Amino acid sequence: HCHVPPDASVEDAHDAVSALEQKIRGQIDGVRRIIVHAEPPALPLATEPA
């Protein structure tokens, strides 16, 4: 799982995922399959007013 900024375009997220896949393939011999799931970071929980 990769967190991308919530305001990132789908195209930007895809480009980042592709770059990560290429980096993994370049550093680990014999990699056959890479699955990367991009999602926005979890939002902080809302707090109750005091």
mmCIF entry with sequence, helices, sheets and N, C-alpha, C, O atoms, coordinates in Angstrom:
data_MODEL
# 
_entry.id   MODEL 
# 
_entity.id                         1 
_entity.type                       polymer 
_entity.pdbx_number_of_molecules   1 
# 
_entity_poly.entity_id                      1 
_entity_poly.type                           'polypeptide(L)' 
_entity_poly.nstd_linkage                   no 
_entity_poly.nstd_monomer                   no 
_entity_poly.pdbx_seq_one_letter_code       HCHVPPDASVEDAHDAVSALEQKIRGQIDGVRRIIVHAEPPALPLATEPA 
_entity_poly.pdbx_seq_one_letter_code_can   HCHVPPDASVEDAHDAVSALEQKIRGQIDGVRRIIVHAEPPALPLATEPA 
_entity_poly.pdbx_strand_id                 A 
# 
loop_
_entity_poly_seq.entity_id 
_entity_poly_seq.num 
_entity_poly_seq.mon_id 
_entity_poly_seq.hetero 
1 1  HIS n 
1 2  CYS n 
1 3  HIS n 
1 4  VAL n 
1 5  PRO n 
1 6  PRO n 
1 7  ASP n 
1 8  ALA n 
1 9  SER n 
1 10 VAL n 
1 11 GLU n 
1 12 ASP n 
1 13 ALA n 
1 14 HIS n 
1 15 ASP n 
1 16 ALA n 
1 17 VAL n 
1 18 SER n 
1 19 ALA n 
1 20 LEU n 
1 21 GLU n 
1 22 GLN n 
1 23 LYS n 
1 24 ILE n 
1 25 ARG n 
1 26 GLY n 
1 27 GLN n 
1 28 ILE n 
1 29 ASP n 
1 30 GLY n 
1 31 VAL n 
1 32 ARG n 
1 33 ARG n 
1 34 ILE n 
1 35 ILE n 
1 36 VAL n 
1 37 HIS n 
1 38 ALA n 
1 39 GLU n 
1 40 PRO n 
1 41 PRO n 
1 42 ALA n 
1 43 LEU n 
1 44 PRO n 
1 45 LEU n 
1 46 ALA n 
1 47 THR n 
1 48 GLU n 
1 49 PRO n 
1 50 ALA n 
# 
_struct_asym.id          A 
_struct_asym.entity_id   1 
# 
_struct_conf.conf_type_id            HELX_P 
_struct_conf.id                      HELX_P1 
_struct_conf.pdbx_PDB_helix_id       AA1 
_struct_conf.beg_label_comp_id       VAL 
_struct_conf.beg_label_asym_id       A 
_struct_conf.beg_label_seq_id        10 
_struct_conf.pdbx_beg_PDB_ins_code   ? 
_struct_conf.end_label_comp_id       GLN 
_struct_conf.end_label_asym_id       A 
_struct_conf.end_label_seq_id        27 
_struct_conf.pdbx_end_PDB_ins_code   ? 
_struct_conf.beg_auth_comp_id        VAL 
_struct_conf.beg_auth_asym_id        A 
_struct_conf.beg_auth_seq_id         10 
_struct_conf.end_auth_comp_id        GLN 
_struct_conf.end_auth_asym_id        A 
_struct_conf.end_auth_seq_id         27 
_struct_conf.pdbx_PDB_helix_class    1 
_struct_conf.details                 ? 
_struct_conf.pdbx_PDB_helix_length   18 
# 
_struct_conf_type.id          HELX_P 
_struct_conf_type.criteria    ? 
_struct_conf_type.reference   ? 
# 
_struct_sheet.id               AA1 
_struct_sheet.type             ? 
_struct_sheet.number_strands   2 
_struct_sheet.details          ? 
# 
_struct_sheet_order.sheet_id     AA1 
_struct_sheet_order.range_id_1   1 
_struct_sheet_order.range_id_2   2 
_struct_sheet_order.offset       ? 
_struct_sheet_order.sense        parallel 
# 
loop_
_struct_sheet_range.sheet_id 
_struct_sheet_range.id 
_struct_sheet_range.beg_label_comp_id 
_struct_sheet_range.beg_label_asym_id 
_struct_sheet_range.beg_label_seq_id 
_struct_sheet_range.pdbx_beg_PDB_ins_code 
_struct_sheet_range.end_label_comp_id 
_struct_sheet_range.end_label_asym_id 
_struct_sheet_range.end_label_seq_id 
_struct_sheet_range.pdbx_end_PDB_ins_code 
_struct_sheet_range.beg_auth_comp_id 
_struct_sheet_range.beg_auth_asym_id 
_struct_sheet_range.beg_auth_seq_id 
_struct_sheet_range.end_auth_comp_id 
_struct_sheet_range.end_auth_asym_id 
_struct_sheet_range.end_auth_seq_id 
AA1 1 CYS A 2  ? HIS A 3  ? CYS A 2  HIS A 3  
AA1 2 ALA A 38 ? GLU A 39 ? ALA A 38 GLU A 39 
# 
loop_
_atom_site.group_PDB 
_atom_site.id 
_atom_site.type_symbol 
_atom_site.label_atom_id 
_atom_site.label_alt_id 
_atom_site.label_comp_id 
_atom_site.label_asym_id 
_atom_site.label_entity_id 
_atom_site.label_seq_id 
_atom_site.pdbx_PDB_ins_code 
_atom_site.Cartn_x 
_atom_site.Cartn_y 
_atom_site.Cartn_z 
_atom_site.occupancy 
_atom_site.B_iso_or_equiv 
_atom_site.pdbx_formal_charge 
_atom_site.auth_seq_id 
_atom_site.auth_comp_id 
_atom_site.auth_asym_id 
_atom_site.auth_atom_id 
_atom_site.pdbx_PDB_model_num 
ATOM 1   N N  . HIS A 1 1  ? 0.841   -1.174  0.000   1.00 0.00 ? 1  HIS A N  1 
ATOM 2   C CA . HIS A 1 1  ? 0.000   0.000   0.000   1.00 0.00 ? 1  HIS A CA 1 
ATOM 3   C C  . HIS A 1 1  ? 0.890   1.241   0.000   1.00 0.00 ? 1  HIS A C  1 
ATOM 4   O O  . HIS A 1 1  ? 1.881   1.310   0.726   1.00 0.00 ? 1  HIS A O  1 
ATOM 5   N N  . CYS A 1 2  ? 0.523   2.207   -0.816  1.00 0.00 ? 2  CYS A N  1 
ATOM 6   C CA . CYS A 1 2  ? 1.236   3.474   -0.887  1.00 0.00 ? 2  CYS A CA 1 
ATOM 7   C C  . CYS A 1 2  ? 0.244   4.593   -0.658  1.00 0.00 ? 2  CYS A C  1 
ATOM 8   O O  . CYS A 1 2  ? -0.824  4.624   -1.269  1.00 0.00 ? 2  CYS A O  1 
ATOM 9   N N  . HIS A 1 3  ? 0.594   5.499   0.211   1.00 0.00 ? 3  HIS A N  1 
ATOM 10  C CA . HIS A 1 3  ? -0.264  6.667   0.412   1.00 0.00 ? 3  HIS A CA 1 
ATOM 11  C C  . HIS A 1 3  ? 0.178   7.776   -0.524  1.00 0.00 ? 3  HIS A C  1 
ATOM 12  O O  . HIS A 1 3  ? 1.366   8.080   -0.633  1.00 0.00 ? 3  HIS A O  1 
ATOM 13  N N  . VAL A 1 4  ? -0.786  8.371   -1.195  1.00 0.00 ? 4  VAL A N  1 
ATOM 14  C CA . VAL A 1 4  ? -0.532  9.509   -2.072  1.00 0.00 ? 4  VAL A CA 1 
ATOM 15  C C  . VAL A 1 4  ? -1.329  10.695  -1.542  1.00 0.00 ? 4  VAL A C  1 
ATOM 16  O O  . VAL A 1 4  ? -2.361  10.501  -0.900  1.00 0.00 ? 4  VAL A O  1 
ATOM 17  N N  . PRO A 1 5  ? -0.878  11.902  -1.796  1.00 0.00 ? 5  PRO A N  1 
ATOM 18  C CA . PRO A 1 5  ? -1.627  13.064  -1.310  1.00 0.00 ? 5  PRO A CA 1 
ATOM 19  C C  . PRO A 1 5  ? -3.067  13.027  -1.826  1.00 0.00 ? 5  PRO A C  1 
ATOM 20  O O  . PRO A 1 5  ? -3.300  12.643  -2.972  1.00 0.00 ? 5  PRO A O  1 
ATOM 21  N N  . PRO A 1 6  ? -4.021  13.418  -1.003  1.00 0.00 ? 6  PRO A N  1 
ATOM 22  C CA . PRO A 1 6  ? -5.420  13.360  -1.417  1.00 0.00 ? 6  PRO A CA 1 
ATOM 23  C C  . PRO A 1 6  ? -5.723  14.238  -2.623  1.00 0.00 ? 6  PRO A C  1 
ATOM 24  O O  . PRO A 1 6  ? -6.709  14.002  -3.323  1.00 0.00 ? 6  PRO A O  1 
ATOM 25  N N  . ASP A 1 7  ? -4.893  15.245  -2.878  1.00 0.00 ? 7  ASP A N  1 
ATOM 26  C CA . ASP A 1 7  ? -5.144  16.125  -4.017  1.00 0.00 ? 7  ASP A CA 1 
ATOM 27  C C  . ASP A 1 7  ? -4.369  15.694  -5.266  1.00 0.00 ? 7  ASP A C  1 
ATOM 28  O O  . ASP A 1 7  ? -4.395  16.387  -6.283  1.00 0.00 ? 7  ASP A O  1 
ATOM 29  N N  . ALA A 1 8  ? -3.678  14.546  -5.190  1.00 0.00 ? 8  ALA A N  1 
ATOM 30  C CA . ALA A 1 8  ? -2.937  14.047  -6.358  1.00 0.00 ? 8  ALA A CA 1 
ATOM 31  C C  . ALA A 1 8  ? -3.912  13.527  -7.404  1.00 0.00 ? 8  ALA A C  1 
ATOM 32  O O  . ALA A 1 8  ? -4.930  12.917  -7.078  1.00 0.00 ? 8  ALA A O  1 
ATOM 33  N N  . SER A 1 9  ? -3.582  13.779  -8.659  1.00 0.00 ? 9  SER A N  1 
ATOM 34  C CA . SER A 1 9  ? -4.425  13.258  -9.739  1.00 0.00 ? 9  SER A CA 1 
ATOM 35  C C  . SER A 1 9  ? -4.188  11.757  -9.882  1.00 0.00 ? 9  SER A C  1 
ATOM 36  O O  . SER A 1 9  ? -3.175  11.234  -9.418  1.00 0.00 ? 9  SER A O  1 
ATOM 37  N N  . VAL A 1 10 ? -5.112  11.083  -10.517 1.00 0.00 ? 10 VAL A N  1 
ATOM 38  C CA . VAL A 1 10 ? -4.947  9.652   -10.779 1.00 0.00 ? 10 VAL A CA 1 
ATOM 39  C C  . VAL A 1 10 ? -3.686  9.436   -11.617 1.00 0.00 ? 10 VAL A C  1 
ATOM 40  O O  . VAL A 1 10 ? -2.950  8.473   -11.403 1.00 0.00 ? 10 VAL A O  1 
ATOM 41  N N  . GLU A 1 11 ? -3.447  10.322  -12.555 1.00 0.00 ? 11 GLU A N  1 
ATOM 42  C CA . GLU A 1 11 ? -2.268  10.219  -13.406 1.00 0.00 ? 11 GLU A CA 1 
ATOM 43  C C  . GLU A 1 11 ? -0.982  10.329  -12.573 1.00 0.00 ? 11 GLU A C  1 
ATOM 44  O O  . GLU A 1 11 ? -0.049  9.553   -12.779 1.00 0.00 ? 11 GLU A O  1 
ATOM 45  N N  . ASP A 1 12 ? -0.926  11.279  -11.644 1.00 0.00 ? 12 ASP A N  1 
ATOM 46  C CA . ASP A 1 12 ? 0.253   11.433  -10.784 1.00 0.00 ? 12 ASP A CA 1 
ATOM 47  C C  . ASP A 1 12 ? 0.448   10.198  -9.897  1.00 0.00 ? 12 ASP A C  1 
ATOM 48  O O  . ASP A 1 12 ? 1.573   9.732   -9.718  1.00 0.00 ? 12 ASP A O  1 
ATOM 49  N N  . ALA A 1 13 ? -0.639  9.677   -9.349  1.00 0.00 ? 13 ALA A N  1 
ATOM 50  C CA . ALA A 1 13 ? -0.550  8.476   -8.511  1.00 0.00 ? 13 ALA A CA 1 
ATOM 51  C C  . ALA A 1 13 ? -0.045  7.297   -9.344  1.00 0.00 ? 13 ALA A C  1 
ATOM 52  O O  . ALA A 1 13 ? 0.793   6.526   -8.877  1.00 0.00 ? 13 ALA A O  1 
ATOM 53  N N  . HIS A 1 14 ? -0.539  7.155   -10.550 1.00 0.00 ? 14 HIS A N  1 
ATOM 54  C CA . HIS A 1 14 ? -0.104  6.075   -11.426 1.00 0.00 ? 14 HIS A CA 1 
ATOM 55  C C  . HIS A 1 14 ? 1.389   6.211   -11.750 1.00 0.00 ? 14 HIS A C  1 
ATOM 56  O O  . HIS A 1 14 ? 2.119   5.220   -11.739 1.00 0.00 ? 14 HIS A O  1 
ATOM 57  N N  . ASP A 1 15 ? 1.833   7.414   -12.032 1.00 0.00 ? 15 ASP A N  1 
ATOM 58  C CA . ASP A 1 15 ? 3.247   7.644   -12.330 1.00 0.00 ? 15 ASP A CA 1 
ATOM 59  C C  . ASP A 1 15 ? 4.123   7.278   -11.125 1.00 0.00 ? 15 ASP A C  1 
ATOM 60  O O  . ASP A 1 15 ? 5.187   6.682   -11.290 1.00 0.00 ? 15 ASP A O  1 
ATOM 61  N N  . ALA A 1 16 ? 3.680   7.631   -9.926  1.00 0.00 ? 16 ALA A N  1 
ATOM 62  C CA . ALA A 1 16 ? 4.444   7.315   -8.718  1.00 0.00 ? 16 ALA A CA 1 
ATOM 63  C C  . ALA A 1 16 ? 4.516   5.805   -8.501  1.00 0.00 ? 16 ALA A C  1 
ATOM 64  O O  . ALA A 1 16 ? 5.566   5.272   -8.141  1.00 0.00 ? 16 ALA A O  1 
ATOM 65  N N  . VAL A 1 17 ? 3.395   5.122   -8.721  1.00 0.00 ? 17 VAL A N  1 
ATOM 66  C CA . VAL A 1 17 ? 3.354   3.670   -8.572  1.00 0.00 ? 17 VAL A CA 1 
ATOM 67  C C  . VAL A 1 17 ? 4.281   3.014   -9.593  1.00 0.00 ? 17 VAL A C  1 
ATOM 68  O O  . VAL A 1 17 ? 5.015   2.084   -9.257  1.00 0.00 ? 17 VAL A O  1 
ATOM 69  N N  . SER A 1 18 ? 4.252   3.488   -10.826 1.00 0.00 ? 18 SER A N  1 
ATOM 70  C CA . SER A 1 18 ? 5.127   2.933   -11.868 1.00 0.00 ? 18 SER A CA 1 
ATOM 71  C C  . SER A 1 18 ? 6.592   3.118   -11.515 1.00 0.00 ? 18 SER A C  1 
ATOM 72  O O  . SER A 1 18 ? 7.399   2.210   -11.719 1.00 0.00 ? 18 SER A O  1 
ATOM 73  N N  . ALA A 1 19 ? 6.945   4.283   -10.987 1.00 0.00 ? 19 ALA A N  1 
ATOM 74  C CA . ALA A 1 19 ? 8.328   4.546   -10.585 1.00 0.00 ? 19 ALA A CA 1 
ATOM 75  C C  . ALA A 1 19 ? 8.746   3.603   -9.448  1.00 0.00 ? 19 ALA A C  1 
ATOM 76  O O  . ALA A 1 19 ? 9.871   3.103   -9.438  1.00 0.00 ? 19 ALA A O  1 
ATOM 77  N N  . LEU A 1 20 ? 7.845   3.365   -8.498  1.00 0.00 ? 20 LEU A N  1 
ATOM 78  C CA . LEU A 1 20 ? 8.145   2.455   -7.400  1.00 0.00 ? 20 LEU A CA 1 
ATOM 79  C C  . LEU A 1 20 ? 8.355   1.035   -7.922  1.00 0.00 ? 20 LEU A C  1 
ATOM 80  O O  . LEU A 1 20 ? 9.287   0.350   -7.500  1.00 0.00 ? 20 LEU A O  1 
ATOM 81  N N  . GLU A 1 21 ? 7.502   0.595   -8.831  1.00 0.00 ? 21 GLU A N  1 
ATOM 82  C CA . GLU A 1 21 ? 7.649   -0.741  -9.410  1.00 0.00 ? 21 GLU A CA 1 
ATOM 83  C C  . GLU A 1 21 ? 8.991   -0.883  -10.119 1.00 0.00 ? 21 GLU A C  1 
ATOM 84  O O  . GLU A 1 21 ? 9.661   -1.905  -9.972  1.00 0.00 ? 21 GLU A O  1 
ATOM 85  N N  . GLN A 1 22 ? 9.389   0.121   -10.877 1.00 0.00 ? 22 GLN A N  1 
ATOM 86  C CA . GLN A 1 22 ? 10.669  0.081   -11.581 1.00 0.00 ? 22 GLN A CA 1 
ATOM 87  C C  . GLN A 1 22 ? 11.841  0.026   -10.598 1.00 0.00 ? 22 GLN A C  1 
ATOM 88  O O  . GLN A 1 22 ? 12.817  -0.689  -10.827 1.00 0.00 ? 22 GLN A O  1 
ATOM 89  N N  . LYS A 1 23 ? 11.739  0.779   -9.512  1.00 0.00 ? 23 LYS A N  1 
ATOM 90  C CA . LYS A 1 23 ? 12.806  0.782   -8.502  1.00 0.00 ? 23 LYS A CA 1 
ATOM 91  C C  . LYS A 1 23 ? 12.933  -0.599  -7.859  1.00 0.00 ? 23 LYS A C  1 
ATOM 92  O O  . LYS A 1 23 ? 14.043  -1.093  -7.659  1.00 0.00 ? 23 LYS A O  1 
ATOM 93  N N  . ILE A 1 24 ? 11.809  -1.213  -7.540  1.00 0.00 ? 24 ILE A N  1 
ATOM 94  C CA . ILE A 1 24 ? 11.832  -2.550  -6.944  1.00 0.00 ? 24 ILE A CA 1 
ATOM 95  C C  . ILE A 1 24 ? 12.464  -3.541  -7.919  1.00 0.00 ? 24 ILE A C  1 
ATOM 96  O O  . ILE A 1 24 ? 13.331  -4.328  -7.539  1.00 0.00 ? 24 ILE A O  1 
ATOM 97  N N  . ARG A 1 25 ? 12.026  -3.499  -9.177  1.00 0.00 ? 25 ARG A N  1 
ATOM 98  C CA . ARG A 1 25 ? 12.572  -4.418  -10.183 1.00 0.00 ? 25 ARG A CA 1 
ATOM 99  C C  . ARG A 1 25 ? 14.077  -4.210  -10.369 1.00 0.00 ? 25 ARG A C  1 
ATOM 100 O O  . ARG A 1 25 ? 14.806  -5.172  -10.612 1.00 0.00 ? 25 ARG A O  1 
ATOM 101 N N  . GLY A 1 26 ? 14.544  -2.974  -10.257 1.00 0.00 ? 26 GLY A N  1 
ATOM 102 C CA . GLY A 1 26 ? 15.956  -2.682  -10.418 1.00 0.00 ? 26 GLY A CA 1 
ATOM 103 C C  . GLY A 1 26 ? 16.820  -3.133  -9.257  1.00 0.00 ? 26 GLY A C  1 
ATOM 104 O O  . GLY A 1 26 ? 18.024  -3.330  -9.416  1.00 0.00 ? 26 GLY A O  1 
ATOM 105 N N  . GLN A 1 27 ? 16.208  -3.300  -8.078  1.00 0.00 ? 27 GLN A N  1 
ATOM 106 C CA . GLN A 1 27 ? 16.982  -3.637  -6.890  1.00 0.00 ? 27 GLN A CA 1 
ATOM 107 C C  . GLN A 1 27 ? 16.860  -5.093  -6.459  1.00 0.00 ? 27 GLN A C  1 
ATOM 108 O O  . GLN A 1 27 ? 17.684  -5.580  -5.684  1.00 0.00 ? 27 GLN A O  1 
ATOM 109 N N  . ILE A 1 28 ? 15.839  -5.794  -6.954  1.00 0.00 ? 28 ILE A N  1 
ATOM 110 C CA . ILE A 1 28 ? 15.632  -7.185  -6.537  1.00 0.00 ? 28 ILE A CA 1 
ATOM 111 C C  . ILE A 1 28 ? 15.556  -8.058  -7.787  1.00 0.00 ? 28 ILE A C  1 
ATOM 112 O O  . ILE A 1 28 ? 14.605  -7.975  -8.563  1.00 0.00 ? 28 ILE A O  1 
ATOM 113 N N  . ASP A 1 29 ? 16.569  -8.890  -7.963  1.00 0.00 ? 29 ASP A N  1 
ATOM 114 C CA . ASP A 1 29 ? 16.594  -9.781  -9.121  1.00 0.00 ? 29 ASP A CA 1 
ATOM 115 C C  . ASP A 1 29 ? 15.483  -10.829 -9.025  1.00 0.00 ? 29 ASP A C  1 
ATOM 116 O O  . ASP A 1 29 ? 15.164  -11.320 -7.942  1.00 0.00 ? 29 ASP A O  1 
ATOM 117 N N  . GLY A 1 30 ? 14.910  -11.156 -10.168 1.00 0.00 ? 30 GLY A N  1 
ATOM 118 C CA . GLY A 1 30 ? 13.950  -12.250 -10.237 1.00 0.00 ? 30 GLY A CA 1 
ATOM 119 C C  . GLY A 1 30 ? 12.530  -11.902 -9.838  1.00 0.00 ? 30 GLY A C  1 
ATOM 120 O O  . GLY A 1 30 ? 11.688  -12.794 -9.735  1.00 0.00 ? 30 GLY A O  1 
ATOM 121 N N  . VAL A 1 31 ? 12.246  -10.642 -9.612  1.00 0.00 ? 31 VAL A N  1 
ATOM 122 C CA . VAL A 1 31 ? 10.880  -10.259 -9.250  1.00 0.00 ? 31 VAL A CA 1 
ATOM 123 C C  . VAL A 1 31 ? 9.977   -10.513 -10.452 1.00 0.00 ? 31 VAL A C  1 
ATOM 124 O O  . VAL A 1 31 ? 10.259  -10.048 -11.556 1.00 0.00 ? 31 VAL A O  1 
ATOM 125 N N  . ARG A 1 32 ? 8.911   -11.239 -10.237 1.00 0.00 ? 32 ARG A N  1 
ATOM 126 C CA . ARG A 1 32 ? 7.990   -11.547 -11.328 1.00 0.00 ? 32 ARG A CA 1 
ATOM 127 C C  . ARG A 1 32 ? 6.716   -10.713 -11.261 1.00 0.00 ? 32 ARG A C  1 
ATOM 128 O O  . ARG A 1 32 ? 6.165   -10.325 -12.291 1.00 0.00 ? 32 ARG A O  1 
ATOM 129 N N  . ARG A 1 33 ? 6.259   -10.444 -10.064 1.00 0.00 ? 33 ARG A N  1 
ATOM 130 C CA . ARG A 1 33 ? 4.975   -9.764  -9.930  1.00 0.00 ? 33 ARG A CA 1 
ATOM 131 C C  . ARG A 1 33 ? 5.044   -8.765  -8.787  1.00 0.00 ? 33 ARG A C  1 
ATOM 132 O O  . ARG A 1 33 ? 5.536   -9.073  -7.701  1.00 0.00 ? 33 ARG A O  1 
ATOM 133 N N  . ILE A 1 34 ? 4.551   -7.579  -9.045  1.00 0.00 ? 34 ILE A N  1 
ATOM 134 C CA . ILE A 1 34 ? 4.485   -6.534  -8.022  1.00 0.00 ? 34 ILE A CA 1 
ATOM 135 C C  . ILE A 1 34 ? 3.061   -5.998  -8.033  1.00 0.00 ? 34 ILE A C  1 
ATOM 136 O O  . ILE A 1 34 ? 2.526   -5.657  -9.088  1.00 0.00 ? 34 ILE A O  1 
ATOM 137 N N  . ILE A 1 35 ? 2.464   -5.927  -6.880  1.00 0.00 ? 35 ILE A N  1 
ATOM 138 C CA . ILE A 1 35 ? 1.125   -5.346  -6.758  1.00 0.00 ? 35 ILE A CA 1 
ATOM 139 C C  . ILE A 1 35 ? 1.240   -4.155  -5.828  1.00 0.00 ? 35 ILE A C  1 
ATOM 140 O O  . ILE A 1 35 ? 1.610   -4.298  -4.663  1.00 0.00 ? 35 ILE A O  1 
ATOM 141 N N  . VAL A 1 36 ? 0.922   -2.982  -6.346  1.00 0.00 ? 36 VAL A N  1 
ATOM 142 C CA . VAL A 1 36 ? 0.967   -1.758  -5.553  1.00 0.00 ? 36 VAL A CA 1 
ATOM 143 C C  . VAL A 1 36 ? -0.443  -1.185  -5.506  1.00 0.00 ? 36 VAL A C  1 
ATOM 144 O O  . VAL A 1 36 ? -1.102  -1.046  -6.536  1.00 0.00 ? 36 VAL A O  1 
ATOM 145 N N  . HIS A 1 37 ? -0.888  -0.862  -4.325  1.00 0.00 ? 37 HIS A N  1 
ATOM 146 C CA . HIS A 1 37 ? -2.216  -0.280  -4.139  1.00 0.00 ? 37 HIS A CA 1 
ATOM 147 C C  . HIS A 1 37 ? -2.038  1.135   -3.613  1.00 0.00 ? 37 HIS A C  1 
ATOM 148 O O  . HIS A 1 37 ? -1.570  1.329   -2.491  1.00 0.00 ? 37 HIS A O  1 
ATOM 149 N N  . ALA A 1 38 ? -2.408  2.116   -4.411  1.00 0.00 ? 38 ALA A N  1 
ATOM 150 C CA . ALA A 1 38 ? -2.285  3.519   -4.003  1.00 0.00 ? 38 ALA A CA 1 
ATOM 151 C C  . ALA A 1 38 ? -3.612  4.009   -3.435  1.00 0.00 ? 38 ALA A C  1 
ATOM 152 O O  . ALA A 1 38 ? -4.680  3.734   -3.984  1.00 0.00 ? 38 ALA A O  1 
ATOM 153 N N  . GLU A 1 39 ? -3.525  4.729   -2.342  1.00 0.00 ? 39 GLU A N  1 
ATOM 154 C CA . GLU A 1 39 ? -4.723  5.279   -1.718  1.00 0.00 ? 39 GLU A CA 1 
ATOM 155 C C  . GLU A 1 39 ? -4.357  6.553   -0.971  1.00 0.00 ? 39 GLU A C  1 
ATOM 156 O O  . GLU A 1 39 ? -3.199  6.757   -0.607  1.00 0.00 ? 39 GLU A O  1 
ATOM 157 N N  . PRO A 1 40 ? -5.353  7.413   -0.743  1.00 0.00 ? 40 PRO A N  1 
ATOM 158 C CA . PRO A 1 40 ? -5.066  8.621   0.034   1.00 0.00 ? 40 PRO A CA 1 
ATOM 159 C C  . PRO A 1 40 ? -4.783  8.232   1.485   1.00 0.00 ? 40 PRO A C  1 
ATOM 160 O O  . PRO A 1 40 ? -5.277  7.207   1.956   1.00 0.00 ? 40 PRO A O  1 
ATOM 161 N N  . PRO A 1 41 ? -3.990  9.041   2.197   1.00 0.00 ? 41 PRO A N  1 
ATOM 162 C CA . PRO A 1 41 ? -3.726  8.728   3.598   1.00 0.00 ? 41 PRO A CA 1 
ATOM 163 C C  . PRO A 1 41 ? -5.009  8.791   4.416   1.00 0.00 ? 41 PRO A C  1 
ATOM 164 O O  . PRO A 1 41 ? -5.955  9.495   4.062   1.00 0.00 ? 41 PRO A O  1 
ATOM 165 N N  . ALA A 1 42 ? -5.024  8.052   5.500   1.00 0.00 ? 42 ALA A N  1 
ATOM 166 C CA . ALA A 1 42 ? -6.195  8.074   6.385   1.00 0.00 ? 42 ALA A CA 1 
ATOM 167 C C  . ALA A 1 42 ? -6.377  9.476   6.942   1.00 0.00 ? 42 ALA A C  1 
ATOM 168 O O  . ALA A 1 42 ? -5.409  10.151  7.294   1.00 0.00 ? 42 ALA A O  1 
ATOM 169 N N  . LEU A 1 43 ? -7.603  9.895   7.016   1.00 0.00 ? 43 LEU A N  1 
ATOM 170 C CA . LEU A 1 43 ? -7.899  11.215  7.576   1.00 0.00 ? 43 LEU A CA 1 
ATOM 171 C C  . LEU A 1 43 ? -7.864  11.151  9.092   1.00 0.00 ? 43 LEU A C  1 
ATOM 172 O O  . LEU A 1 43 ? -8.251  10.136  9.671   1.00 0.00 ? 43 LEU A O  1 
ATOM 173 N N  . PRO A 1 44 ? -7.408  12.215  9.751   1.00 0.00 ? 44 PRO A N  1 
ATOM 174 C CA . PRO A 1 44 ? -7.428  12.204  11.224  1.00 0.00 ? 44 PRO A CA 1 
ATOM 175 C C  . PRO A 1 44 ? -8.869  12.139  11.725  1.00 0.00 ? 44 PRO A C  1 
ATOM 176 O O  . PRO A 1 44 ? -9.789  12.640  11.078  1.00 0.00 ? 44 PRO A O  1 
ATOM 177 N N  . LEU A 1 45 ? -9.044  11.527  12.863  1.00 0.00 ? 45 LEU A N  1 
ATOM 178 C CA . LEU A 1 45 ? -10.380 11.438  13.454  1.00 0.00 ? 45 LEU A CA 1 
ATOM 179 C C  . LEU A 1 45 ? -10.860 12.810  13.895  1.00 0.00 ? 45 LEU A C  1 
ATOM 180 O O  . LEU A 1 45 ? -10.083 13.622  14.398  1.00 0.00 ? 45 LEU A O  1 
ATOM 181 N N  . ALA A 1 46 ? -12.134 13.056  13.704  1.00 0.00 ? 46 ALA A N  1 
ATOM 182 C CA . ALA A 1 46 ? -12.709 14.332  14.162  1.00 0.00 ? 46 ALA A CA 1 
ATOM 183 C C  . ALA A 1 46 ? -12.757 14.309  15.684  1.00 0.00 ? 46 ALA A C  1 
ATOM 184 O O  . ALA A 1 46 ? -12.982 13.263  16.292  1.00 0.00 ? 46 ALA A O  1 
ATOM 185 N N  . THR A 1 47 ? -12.545 15.457  16.284  1.00 0.00 ? 47 THR A N  1 
ATOM 186 C CA . THR A 1 47 ? -12.598 15.528  17.745  1.00 0.00 ? 47 THR A CA 1 
ATOM 187 C C  . THR A 1 47 ? -13.855 16.284  18.163  1.00 0.00 ? 47 THR A C  1 
ATOM 188 O O  . THR A 1 47 ? -14.344 17.165  17.456  1.00 0.00 ? 47 THR A O  1 
ATOM 189 N N  . GLU A 1 48 ? -14.345 15.917  19.304  1.00 0.00 ? 48 GLU A N  1 
ATOM 190 C CA . GLU A 1 48 ? -15.528 16.569  19.866  1.00 0.00 ? 48 GLU A CA 1 
ATOM 191 C C  . GLU A 1 48 ? -15.131 17.938  20.405  1.00 0.00 ? 48 GLU A C  1 
ATOM 192 O O  . GLU A 1 48 ? -14.077 18.078  21.024  1.00 0.00 ? 48 GLU A O  1 
ATOM 193 N N  . PRO A 1 49 ? -15.973 18.955  20.171  1.00 0.00 ? 49 PRO A N  1 
ATOM 194 C CA . PRO A 1 49 ? -15.675 20.268  20.773  1.00 0.00 ? 49 PRO A CA 1 
ATOM 195 C C  . PRO A 1 49 ? -15.703 20.170  22.288  1.00 0.00 ? 49 PRO A C  1 
ATOM 196 O O  . PRO A 1 49 ? -16.517 19.442  22.855  1.00 0.00 ? 49 PRO A O  1 
ATOM 197 N N  . ALA A 1 50 ? -14.804 20.913  22.948  1.00 0.00 ? 50 ALA A N  1 
ATOM 198 C CA . ALA A 1 50 ? -14.718 20.868  24.415  1.00 0.00 ? 50 ALA A CA 1 
ATOM 199 C C  . ALA A 1 50 ? -15.776 21.722  25.052  1.00 0.00 ? 50 ALA A C  1 
ATOM 200 O O  . ALA A 1 50 ? -15.850 21.801  26.279  1.00 0.00 ? 50 ALA A O  1 
# 
